[in-house]
Amino acid sequence: MTTDPTFNLADLFEAVVDAVPGRPALIAGDVRLTYRQLDERANRVAAHLAASGVRPGDFVGIHAWNRAEWIETMIGVHKARAVPININYRYVEAELRYLFENSGMVALVVERAYADVVARIVPDFPALKHVVLLEDGTDTAQTVPGAARYEDALAAASPERGFQPRSGDDLYGLYTGGTTGMPKCVLWRSEDIFFAALQAGRAGKPKAASHEDVAGDAAAAAGHVMMGLAPMMHGGGQWSMWNTFYMGNTYLLWTGRRFEPDTVMALVEQEKVLSLSVVGDGMARPLADWYEENKGKYDLSSLMAVSNGGAPMSAPVRNQLEKVAGLFVIDSFGASETGAAARQAGAPGGATRFASSKTTTVLDDDLKPVEPGSGQVGRLAVSGHIPLGYHGDDEKTRATFLIDGDGNRWVLPGDFAQIEEDGTLTLLGRGSATINTGGEKVFPDEVEAALKAHPDVFDAVVVGVPDPRFGQRVTALVVPREGTAPTFEEISAHARTLIAGYKAPKEIHFVDAIERTAAGKVDLRAAKHRAEELSGS
């Protein structure tokens, strides 16, 4: 492994700070920090953690809603050569206990609102030797015994750098929730995650050859405001933040407790936002509909683009943003295990396809590339800058990270895909969600795209429910657009014009809403349970 410190996340951030120290770096609620101010507060975090016994390679948890301190802490932990760990603020005690055990974290930064559950857990994890408490206005005296108060800790720590040399081998960790089971931590080398996910500012240019390249790009940039709508405890939020900083721009962090398109657009006008980062239809569709219903309400002349990642954006929503809102849509496919693997490529009929390459392709069961245009279904595979594996889980690592006959190492995150004749890549969906109905495989993503193309469908999710004859039957939960009352017959007939009859839903249940995670992804377990209840399965 290389020990070249050039492509270390903290080193790169410091290079940008030195290039544009007085430029606004972060806006989060009432907090506004320049690059120099953010750097100094992150230095204080790092110094405090080091003085509290945190060592290089140690895991440090962050348990909070979106706020400036989330970002300060993440940068500070990297400065100390430790590993910041994202904790989902929706987790209950059993899930938190699993994460504490799996990570072996030695320190935790937590909002007071979650102090009660943390106080119950901490005594059972002696490795967790230090807790820092973030005030959040919660009206409770609950605390964690021995916890330091965040602002007191920073006030007593040095704002100077003075850290030991870092390495491109320093770790970046990201806990990711699957459709089944407990979350797993994807471990990356710092250098690999930088090249895999944090180079958006160099699109169309050669990849950075040194930290001077990144600093030079930042110094030459105009300092635009980029707004991130995803939670920081989600990879999409973190990658949006890092990309913004490495471009020398200003990151506007959404700090609301629920997604409110009108408030988002008011901030776009107020802060002259250039680009919004969203996670799939859960965020993009309400924004697109807002545009249609509220033309002229705010001055949105600064807004030029919407960047999507972390969850699929359907073709109708993408077209709506492009044609109605006049925005440039940057749609990327990626996962915690792949980084930003590919960008959307144009396709006839509004289909969603992505660009393939030597490092992003489709492999068969023998890890051989599938023939373009053959119609063969294989597994999406990414090589090059990919993770080391899953922390503490050798079995899952061996099942997901494979070496082909030529010695190339690939990550296969579980998505089925095809390579089209023109070389573009069509994603079909997660293997774990594939529906087997009478021996035929149905990919829910394909069916959902057909349903969402109907003008009366606002949202949809497709799952398989038990069927005594066919094993599983294709079942959809559909949220109608306000003021419409579509029928099963109408939706089914429409779907059959776009997909084969056996793929069309055999049942459609019209619901008020589809449950989503805090990051905007569909909660597949909740959707499957609800569909089975409504189907009487």
N, C-alpha and C positions, 0 to 999 in steps of 0.2 A: 504494500500500500504506500501511496505517496505521503510524505510528511510536509509537502510544500504548503505553507500557511496562507498562500494567496487567496484561495477560495474558501475561506472561513466566513460564516455568516456575520459574526461580530466584526471581524477585520474589514469586511466589505462595507458594513454600515459605517464604521469609523472613517473609512476613506471618503464616503459621501459627506459625512459631517464636516470633515476638514475642507472639502471642496465648496460646500454651501452652508456654513455654520449659521448664518443669520436668516436663512430661508425658512418659512413656516413648514414644519414637518407633520404635525398632528393637530387635528381638531376633533375633540371628543366631548360632546355636550358643551359645558362652559369652559373646558380646558383647551388652551391653545399653547403649543410649544414649538419653538424653533428647533432646528436640528441640534444646535449646541445645547439648548435646555433639555431636550429629550436625552441626549447623550449623557449629560451630567446626572440626570435622575437615574438613568439605567446604570451608570457607574456606581451610584450610591447603593442601588439594589445589589449589584455584584459584590461590592465591598462588605455590605452587611451579611450576605449569605456566606461569603468566605470566612468572615470573622465568627460566624455561627457554626462552622464546621463543615460546610458544603465543599466538596472536593471535585476536581475534574471527573466527569463521567457519572456523577451522582444524578439521580432523578429528583426534580423539584416540581410539585403539582401546582397548577393555577386553577382555582375553583371560584369563578366569578362571571357575572354578566359582562357584556361589552363595556369597557371603560378604559380611560387612559392608562390606568395602572396595570391592566392586562398586558398592554404593549410594552410599558416600561419594564415590567417583570420579565417578559419573554426575552427582550434584548439583554437585560442584565444577567439572566441565567446563562445565556450564550457567552457573554463577556467573561463569566467565571468559569467557562468551559464545562459547565454542567448541562443537563438535558431538561428543558422545560416540557412538562407533561400537561396536555389539555384534559380537563375534567368537565364532563357534561353536567351542567347545572340542573338538569332534570333527573339525574340519577337518584335512586332511593338508596337506603342504607346497605342493602345486600349488594347492589352493583358497586357502590363505593368501596365496600370491604374487598370485593374481588380486585378492583383496580389498585387499591393500596397494597394488597398482597402481591399481585402480579408485577407491579412496577418496582416495589421495594423503595419507594420514594423516601428521602431523608429530610425533606423540608416541604412546606406547603404554604402558599399564599391564598387566603380564603376570605370571602366576604362574610360580614357578621351574620347575615341572614342564614348562612349555612353552618354557623358555629355550633349549633346544638347537636346536629348529627355528627360533626367532626369530633366534638368533645366526647361523644360516646365511643367513637372508633379509635381515637389516638391511643388510649391505654393498651389496646391489643396489638399495637404495632410499634415495638420499641425502637425499630430502625428510624422511625419518623421522629427526629429529635428536635425539630424546630418548626414553629408555626408563626406566620405573620398575619395579622388581622387587618382587613380592609374595612373601614367604616363605610356604610351604605345608607345611613339614615334609618336603619331598622330600629324600631322602638322595642328593644329587648336588652336585658342585662347579660344575656347569654354570651359566654366567651369560652376560650380554650385555656385551661390553666397553663401559665408560663408563656402565653403567646405575646409576641411583640406587636405593637401598633405600627402600621405601615409608615405613617408620616414621621413618628418618633424615630423609627429605625433609620429612615433616610436622612433625617436631620443630623443624626449622630455619625453618619458615614461620610467618607470622602467622596467629593465629586470628580476627583481626578482619575485618570486611567491607571497606569502603573500595574498592568496585569502581566502575568507570565505569557510567553509566546504561545500562540494557538496553532491549530493544525487543521488542514482540510479533512482529517480523519475524525475531528470532533463530531459528536453525534447530534442528530436531529431526530426527535421521536414524535410520532403522531398516533394517538389512539383512535381507532376507527371502529364504528359499530357495524356489524354485519346484519344480514337478514335473519340469521339464527345465532344463538349462543351469545357469550359475553364478548365485549370489545377486545381487540388485539392491538398491540403497539407495533407499528411499522417503524423500523429503525433504518435511518439513512446516514451515510457519511455527509458531512456538511457540504463538501464539494459536489457530491452527486445531486443533492436536492437543489443546489443552486442552479446547476445546468439543466436539471430535469424540469423545474417548475418556476424558476425565479428570473428568467431571462426575457420576459415579455417586451421589455424596452429595447431589446436588440433585434426584434423581428425584422427580417430582411437584411441584417448585417451578419458578419462573421461572429461567432461566439466570443465572449470576452477572453483576452489572452492574459490579462493581469488585472489587479485591483485598480491600476491607473486607468484602464479602459472604462471601468464602471464609474470612477470618480470624474473622468473627463466627460462622459455622457451626462452625468448629473449636473456638472457645471454648465454645460451647453444647453440644458433643458430650460423650458420657460417657467417651470414651477407650477404646473397646472394642478387643480384640485381633483383628486380621484376619490370617489365615494365607495366604500365597502359596506354591503348590506348583510353579509353573512356573519354568524357568531364567530368570535375569535377562537372558540373551542372547536371549530371545524376547520379542516385543512384549507377550504376555499377562502375563509376569512384571513388566515395566516398568509397564504400565498399572495392574496390581493395586497396585503400590507407590505410584505417584503418587496414585491415588484414595484410598488409605488415608491418606496424609499430608495431602491436601487436605481430608479429613474430620476431621483432628485425632486420628486413631486410632493404635493401635500396630501396626506391621507385623512379623509373625513370619515370617521368611524360612526356607524349607526349605533346609537346607544338606547334606542327605544326597546321596551319590553315586549312589544308586539309589532308586526309589520303593518305600517300605515302609509300607503302610497301617497296620500295628500301631504303628509308631513315630510316624506322623502322629497317630493317635488318642491315644497316650500324651501327646504334646505338647498336644493339644486339652485334655485333662484338666488337665495341669500349668499351662498358661498361661490357662485359661478362655477359649478361642477362641470368638468369636461366629460367624465366617464363614470358609469355605474357598474359595479360588479354584482351579479346576481347568481342565485343557485337554482337553475331549472325553472319550470313552469310555475312552481309555487310562489315565486317572486315575480317572474317575468309577466305572467298573464294578468295579475292585478294591475301592474304598471301599464301594460298595453291597453287594458280596458279603461284605466284612468285617463289616458291620452284621448281616447275617443269621446269620453263624457265631459272633459274639462278643458277643452281647447281654449287657450287664451287666458286661463286663470292666473298663471304665473309666467314670468319672462324666463323661458327655458332655452334661450338662444345660445347659451354656452354649452349645452349638452349635445355631444356629438355621437357618443357610442355607448353601447351596453355590452359588457363582457360577461359571458356565461361559462360556468364550470362547476363540476361536482355533481350535477344531475342533468338529465336530458332537457333540452328546450325543444318543444314540438315545432314542426314546420309552420302550422297556422299562427302560433305565437310569434315566431321569428318573422314571418311575413307581415304580421300586424305591426310589429315594432319598426320594421323597415319602411313599410308603405304608409301607415297612418302617422307614425311619429317621426318618420324621416331619419331614423337613427341607423348608424352602422353597427351591425351585430357581429361580435367576435365570439364564436361558439367553439369552445375547446372541449375535447374529451380528455378526461383524466381520472385518476383514482389515487388513493393514498399510497398504493403500491407502484404507481407508474409515473407520477408527476403529470404535467400537462403533455400527454402523449401525442396528441394530434389536434390540428385545427380543422374546423369545418371546411369542406370543399363544396363547390356548387354541384347541383345534381338536377336532372330534369324532373319536372313534376313537383318540385318543392321538397323532395326527399332529403333527409339529413344524412350526409356522408362526410367522411373525414379522410384527410390525406394520409396515404400509407408511405412507408419509407423503408430503408434497410433496417431501421431499428424499431419500427412500428408496423406490424404485419399480422397475418393470420396463419396459424400453424395447424397441421393435422395431428392425429394422435401419436404419430411418430416424430413429431417436432420438425416436420418438413413443411415448407411454404405451400399453401393451397394454390391451385392454378387460377389466375385471374379470369373471371367470366365463366368459370365452370359451374357455378351455383353450389359448390361444395361449402358446407358449413364447417368452420373450424373454430379455434379459440384465439382470441386477441392475444398478442404477445408483444412485449416490449423488451428491448435490450439496451446496452449502453450504460447510461447513468441510471441505475436502478438501486433499490434498497439492499441492505445487508440481509434482511429477513425480518421475522417477527421476534420481538423480545421475549425470551423465556419459553418459546414454543418451537422446538426443532422439528416436530412432526408437521406442523402447518407450513413451516419454512420449506421443508423438503417437497411438500405437495404443490407449492406455489412457485418456487424458484427452481427452474430446471435447466440442465445443460444438454444441448443437442449433440449430435454425432461429430460435429466439427469443433466442439469445445466452447461454443458460444453460450453464455448464460442469459436466460430469459425469465421474465416474470409473466405469469399467466394468471391475471386477477380473477378469472371466472366468467368472462364475457364471451358469448358466442358472436361470431362475425363472419362476413363474406368479403372477398375481394372482387370488385366489379371489373368488367372488361377494360374500363379506362384506368384501372389501377387504384380507384378510390375504395374506401373501406366502409362497409355498412354494418353498424352495430345492431345485433338482434336481441340482446338482453343478457341478464345474468343467468348462468347455468342453474343456480340454485332456485330460480324463480320459474324455470321452464315448465310448461304444462304438458303432460303426456295424456292425450285424449284418444283412446282407441288405437294406440301405437303411433299416432302422429304427434310430433313435437310442435308446440305453439309457443312463440316468444312473446310475452306480454307487452314489451315495448312496441312491437309492430302493431298489435291490436289497439293499444292505447292511442297511438298516432292516428290510426284510422278513425277512432271515436272522436278525438279532439278536433278533427277536421270538419265535423258537423257544426254548423253555425249555432245550434242551440245547446252545445255542450261546453260548459265552462271548465270542468275538470273530470278526470276519469282515471281509474286504476283497474287493472285486470289481474285476476288470480285464478288458480284452479281449486275447485272444491271437490270433495269425494263424490264419485258417481258409481253406482253399482254395476253399470254396464260397461262404461268406457274408462273406468279408473278415475279420471278427472274430467270435469266439464268446465269450459271456459266461462267465467262469470265476471261481470263488470259492475263496479260501483260508479255511478255517473252523477255529477252535480250539474243540473241544468242551469243555463244562464237565467238571470233574473227576468221574470216576465214571460218565460217560455214554459211549455209543458210538452216536451217531446215524448213520444211513445216508444215502446220496445220495437215495434214494427218499423217505425221511421229510422231509428238509429241502426237497427240491424240491416235494413235494406241499404242504407248509406255505406255501412262498413263493408258489405259484400261487393260494392263497386271498387273497393280499394284492396281488399285481401280475399283470399280463398274462403269459400263457405265454411270449411271445417274450423277455420280460425275465428270466425265471427262469434261473439258471445251467445251462448245458449240461454243465459239469464242476464238481465240488466236490472239492477236495483237503483232506483233514484233516491239520492240522499242529499242532505243539506250541506255536508262538508266531508272532505276526506282528511283523515288525520295525517299530519306531517310532523317530522322531527323539527327541532329548533333550527336546523340548518336549511329547512325547506324541502327536504327529501320526503317522499311518501313513506309512512311507517307501514311496511309490508306486513309485519306480524299482526298489527292492529287491523289492517284492511282484510287480511285473510280470515281472521277471527270474525269480523263483522259480516263478511260475505257468507261464511258458513252458518252464522246465526240466521241471517235473512233467508238463506236457502233451506234452512231446516236440516242441515247436515250434522 
